[in-house]
Amino acid sequence: MKLADSMSRLGTETAFLVLAKAKALEAKGREIIHLEIGEPDFDTPKNIIEAAVDAVRGGYTHYNPSPGYPDLRQAIADDINTRRGVNYYDLENVVVTPGAKPIMFFSLLATVNPGDEVIYPNPGFPIYGSVINWIGAKPVPIPLREENDFRMDVDEFRKLVTDKTKYVIINSPQNPTGGVLTKEDLAAIAEIALEKRFWVLSDEVYCNIVYEGEHHSLIEFPGMEELLILLDGFSKTYAMTGWRAGYGLMPKELAKWVAQLQTNSNSCVNSFVQRACIEAIKGPQDEVKRMVVEFKRRRDIIVDGLNEIPGFKCLRPKGSFYVFPNLQEFGIPSQKMEDFLMNEAGVAALTGTSFGKYGEGYIRFSYANSVENIQIALEKTGEAVKKL
């Protein structure tokens, strides 16, 4: 079969590949504890589900505007303005998409030409590098190092910026490390962006899952509204991964083109899901707070448990629901550890290199699972690695 040359540059999200391997083992009778997939294990809050059911019964089963329903877009703009203490956004700045990934895809397509340089975090969400490569841009990874709490080193970042830098991606709280950029980090990034005038995609999909301190955004810095593409969604905060609802906030002129790309690809996000998203934003937030409290409890259990296993060294992440322990003392490649834990311990995790070359020597565990399963996974991991 002859495919387009560009397909050879398209990557994937390895979590789904590992999930498929784990499911295949389960089909053969193996018990697998799933710490590989980045998905809250909680049910979507009932008020959101009821809003969707009511919407279906109320006839919200037809097309809607490509950028999304105006009242949902306004609710998103109002929410960001309130949470960030700004007044930049209204509905014309917002595009609602089926999940948050299309905001990465569409904004890169709309702003970056082949040969332009795009700086992105490494280790980082694998779709960043995949899309950068696919559109023919030049990927420029910036290492996130354990000794810097997996935060971007702003001095190193400044050195990577050139006249060809067109677009920069940041992610805080970060996948896969749980690192969180400080307000000082963001101030430095904003200063460089405003000086050099490049686009910045700020992936804030984990912004509500922060355990110490508070989350800060680049939109808090005057002038960044002209350069910022703020990405967020409903999947992580509201346990709505399967609903496929995300959004981006950006300058109005760019939003028009991003919406047009959506028209050309998937038309619009389905109507009744958007009505549920309005309820998610405007309804009670008690379930969100409860989930974050439980995630923090799980974080402490898995970090303490991993640090008690000889060979692992695990930082305590400040956000998201991942840990990214150092396994270099074992003296084996990360991929081998992933395979070993799956086959020997029945624990599904992701090799650090799934997130880029600077992830070598690390492995990612998601603690979006029950405390009971996390404790079993720790016990099985501890027993298994004695064989190494």
C-alpha positions in Angstrom: 0.0 0.0 0.0 1.4 3.4 -1.0 0.9 6.1 1.6 1.7 9.8 1.6 5.4 10.4 2.6 4.1 12.6 5.5 2.6 9.5 7.2 6.1 8.2 8.0 6.5 11.3 10.2 3.3 10.7 12.2 3.7 9.4 15.7 1.2 8.0 18.2 0.2 8.0 21.8 1.8 4.9 23.3 -0.5 4.7 26.3 -3.1 3.2 24.0 -0.6 0.7 22.6 0.3 -0.5 26.1 -3.3 -0.6 27.0 -3.9 -2.9 24.0 -1.1 -5.2 25.2 -2.5 -5.3 28.7 -6.0 -6.1 27.4 -4.5 -8.9 25.3 -2.9 -10.4 28.4 -6.1 -10.0 30.4 -8.0 -11.9 27.6 -5.6 -14.8 28.3 -6.4 -14.8 32.0 -3.7 -12.6 33.4 -4.5 -10.0 36.0 -3.2 -6.6 35.1 -3.2 -3.4 37.2 -3.6 -0.5 34.8 -1.3 2.4 35.7 -0.6 3.2 32.1 -3.6 5.2 30.9 -4.1 8.9 31.7 -7.7 8.8 32.6 -9.5 9.6 35.8 -11.1 6.4 37.2 -14.0 8.4 38.7 -17.4 8.5 37.0 -18.5 11.8 35.4 -20.5 13.8 38.0 -24.2 13.0 37.9 -25.3 16.6 37.3 -23.3 16.7 34.1 -24.7 13.3 33.0 -28.2 14.5 33.6 -27.6 17.7 31.7 -26.6 15.6 28.7 -29.6 13.3 29.0 -31.9 16.3 29.2 -30.2 17.8 26.2 -30.8 14.7 24.1 -34.4 14.6 25.1 -34.7 18.3 24.4 -33.6 17.9 20.8 -29.9 18.8 20.9 -29.1 16.2 18.3 -28.3 18.4 15.3 -25.5 20.4 13.9 -24.3 23.5 15.7 -21.8 26.3 14.8 -18.2 25.0 14.1 -16.6 26.9 17.0 -19.3 25.7 19.4 -22.5 27.0 20.9 -22.2 30.7 21.7 -23.4 30.3 25.3 -20.8 27.6 26.0 -18.1 29.7 24.4 -19.1 32.6 26.5 -19.2 30.5 29.7 -15.7 29.3 29.0 -14.5 32.9 28.4 -16.1 34.1 31.6 -14.7 31.2 33.6 -11.1 31.9 32.4 -11.4 35.6 32.9 -12.7 35.0 36.4 -10.1 32.4 37.4 -7.2 34.3 35.9 -8.2 37.8 36.9 -8.3 39.2 33.4 -10.9 40.6 31.0 -9.4 39.6 27.7 -11.8 37.0 26.5 -15.3 36.7 25.1 -17.0 34.1 23.0 -15.2 35.1 19.8 -11.9 34.0 21.3 -13.1 30.5 22.0 -13.2 27.4 19.8 -14.7 24.2 21.2 -13.2 20.9 19.8 -13.7 17.2 20.2 -11.1 16.8 23.0 -8.2 19.2 23.5 -5.8 17.6 20.9 -7.4 19.4 17.9 -6.4 22.7 19.4 -2.7 21.6 19.2 -3.3 20.3 15.7 -5.3 23.1 14.3 -3.3 25.9 15.8 0.0 24.5 14.5 -1.5 24.0 11.1 -2.8 27.6 11.1 0.5 29.3 12.2 3.5 27.2 11.4 5.1 26.6 8.0 7.5 23.8 7.0 10.9 24.5 8.3 9.8 26.8 11.1 11.1 25.9 14.5 8.8 24.7 17.3 10.1 24.3 20.9 8.4 21.7 23.0 9.0 20.0 26.3 10.8 16.6 26.4 9.8 14.4 28.1 6.4 15.6 27.2 3.0 14.6 25.7 4.0 12.5 22.6 1.4 14.2 20.3 3.4 17.5 20.5 6.4 16.0 18.6 4.2 13.9 16.4 2.2 16.9 15.0 5.3 19.1 14.7 7.0 16.4 12.6 4.0 15.7 10.5 3.5 19.3 9.4 7.1 19.5 8.3 8.3 21.9 11.0 11.6 21.5 12.9 11.1 20.1 16.4 13.3 21.6 19.0 13.0 19.7 22.3 13.8 21.4 25.6 14.8 18.9 28.3 12.9 18.8 31.6 15.3 17.6 34.2 14.7 15.9 37.5 17.2 18.2 39.3 15.0 21.2 38.3 11.8 19.5 39.5 11.0 18.8 35.8 10.4 22.5 35.2 11.6 24.2 32.1 15.0 25.9 32.6 14.2 29.4 31.3 17.9 30.2 30.7 18.2 27.1 28.5 14.9 28.1 26.8 16.2 31.5 25.9 19.3 30.0 24.2 17.0 27.7 22.1 15.0 30.6 20.7 16.2 31.7 17.3 14.9 33.9 14.5 13.2 30.8 13.1 11.2 30.0 16.3 7.6 30.4 15.4 5.8 28.4 18.1 6.5 27.2 21.6 4.6 24.6 23.7 4.5 24.6 27.5 2.6 22.3 29.7 1.9 22.9 33.4 1.0 20.8 35.4 3.0 18.5 33.1 2.5 15.1 31.6 4.3 12.8 32.3 6.3 14.3 35.2 3.7 16.2 37.3 6.1 19.2 37.2 4.5 22.7 37.7 6.0 25.9 36.4 6.3 28.7 39.0 5.0 32.2 38.4 8.6 33.3 38.1 9.2 30.7 35.4 6.1 32.0 33.5 7.1 35.6 33.9 10.5 34.8 32.2 8.8 32.8 29.4 6.4 35.7 28.8 9.2 38.2 28.7 11.0 36.2 26.0 7.8 35.6 24.0 6.9 39.3 24.0 10.4 40.2 22.9 10.7 37.6 20.2 7.0 37.6 19.1 6.3 33.8 18.7 3.1 31.9 19.4 2.9 30.0 22.7 0.5 27.1 23.2 -0.1 26.7 26.9 -1.5 23.2 27.6 -3.3 23.7 30.9 -5.5 20.6 30.8 -4.4 19.6 34.3 -4.7 23.1 35.8 -7.3 22.1 38.3 -5.3 19.2 39.6 -2.7 21.0 41.7 -1.8 19.9 45.2 0.5 22.6 46.6 0.2 26.3 45.9 -1.9 27.6 43.0 -1.8 27.2 39.3 -0.6 30.2 37.2 -1.1 30.9 33.5 0.7 33.0 30.9 -2.5 34.9 30.3 -1.9 36.6 33.7 1.0 38.6 32.0 -0.1 41.7 30.0 0.5 41.4 26.3 0.4 37.6 26.2 -3.2 37.7 25.0 -1.8 38.6 21.6 0.4 35.5 21.4 -1.2 32.9 23.6 -3.2 29.8 22.6 -4.6 28.5 25.9 -5.6 24.9 25.7 -7.9 23.2 28.3 -10.8 20.8 28.3 -13.2 18.7 30.4 -11.6 15.3 30.3 -9.3 15.5 33.3 -11.1 18.0 35.5 -14.6 16.5 35.2 -13.7 12.8 34.4 -15.1 13.3 30.9 -12.5 11.6 28.8 -15.0 9.7 26.6 -17.2 12.7 26.0 -14.5 14.3 23.8 -14.8 18.0 24.7 -11.9 20.5 24.8 -11.3 24.1 23.9 -8.8 26.7 23.1 -8.8 30.5 23.8 -6.7 32.6 21.4 -6.8 35.9 19.5 -10.0 36.3 17.6 -8.5 36.4 14.1 -6.7 33.1 14.8 -9.9 31.6 16.3 -11.7 32.2 13.0 -9.1 30.1 11.1 -9.0 27.4 13.8 -12.8 27.2 13.5 -12.5 26.9 9.7 -10.1 24.0 10.1 -12.7 22.3 12.3 -15.4 22.9 9.6 -13.1 21.2 7.2 -12.5 18.2 9.4 -15.2 17.3 11.9 -17.8 20.1 11.5 -18.5 20.6 15.2 -18.6 19.0 18.6 -21.8 17.1 19.2 -24.6 19.2 20.5 -25.7 17.4 23.7 -22.1 17.1 25.0 -21.8 20.9 24.7 -24.9 21.4 26.9 -23.3 19.1 29.5 -20.1 21.2 29.3 -22.1 24.3 30.3 -23.3 22.4 33.4 -19.8 21.3 34.1 -18.6 24.9 34.2 -21.5 26.5 35.9 -22.7 23.7 38.1 -21.3 22.7 41.6 -17.6 22.0 41.7 -17.7 19.8 44.9 -16.9 16.6 42.9 -13.9 18.2 41.3 -12.5 19.1 44.7 -13.2 15.6 46.1 -11.3 14.1 43.2 -8.3 16.3 43.7 -8.2 15.4 47.4 -8.3 11.7 46.5 -5.6 12.1 43.9 -3.4 13.8 46.5 -3.9 10.9 48.8 -3.0 8.4 46.1 0.0 10.5 45.1 1.5 10.3 48.5 0.9 6.6 48.7 2.5 5.8 45.4 5.5 8.2 45.9 6.2 6.8 49.4 5.8 3.3 48.2 8.1 3.6 45.2 10.8 5.3 47.3 10.7 2.3 49.6 11.6 -0.1 46.7 15.3 -0.3 46.2 16.3 1.1 42.8 13.5 3.6 42.4 13.8 7.4 43.2 10.6 9.3 42.9 9.9 13.0 43.2 6.6 14.1 44.7 4.7 15.8 41.8 2.9 19.1 42.4 0.2 18.4 39.9 -1.5 16.1 37.4 -2.0 12.4 38.4 1.4 10.9 37.3 4.6 10.0 38.9 7.9 9.7 36.9 10.3 7.8 39.0 14.0 7.5 38.2 15.0 3.9 37.6 18.6 4.4 36.5 20.0 2.3 39.5 18.5 -0.8 37.9 20.9 -0.3 34.9 18.4 -1.3 32.3 16.6 0.7 29.5 13.2 2.1 30.3 11.5 0.0 27.6 12.9 -3.1 29.2 11.5 -2.1 32.6 8.0 -1.4 31.0 8.0 -4.9 29.5 9.3 -6.5 32.6 6.7 -4.9 34.9 3.9 -6.0 32.5 5.1 -9.5 32.1 6.5 -10.3 35.6 4.4 -8.1 37.9 1.2 -7.7 36.0 1.6 -3.9 36.2 1.0 -1.7 33.1 3.2 1.4 33.0 4.8 3.5 30.3 8.4 3.8 29.4 9.9 7.2 29.9 11.0 7.2 26.2 7.3 7.2 25.2 7.6 10.9 26.0 10.8 11.6 24.2 14.5 10.8 24.3 15.0 12.7 27.6 12.6 10.3 29.3 15.2 7.5 29.2 15.9 6.2 32.7 12.4 6.9 33.9 9.0 5.3 33.8 5.5 6.8 34.2 2.8 5.5 36.5 -0.6 6.9 36.5 -2.2 6.9 39.9 -5.7 7.4 38.5 -6.6 4.1 40.1 -7.9 2.9 43.5 -5.7 3.0 46.5 -6.2 -0.8 46.8 -4.9 -1.4 43.3 -2.0 1.1 43.8 -0.9 -0.8 46.9 -1.1 -4.1 45.1 0.9 -2.7 42.2 3.6 -1.5 44.6 3.8 -4.9 46.3 4.0 -6.7 43.0 6.6 -4.3 41.6 8.7 -4.6 44.7 8.7 -8.3 44.5 9.4 -8.4 40.8 12.3 -6.1 40.7 14.2 -8.3 43.2 14.8 -10.5 40.2 16.7 -7.8 38.3 
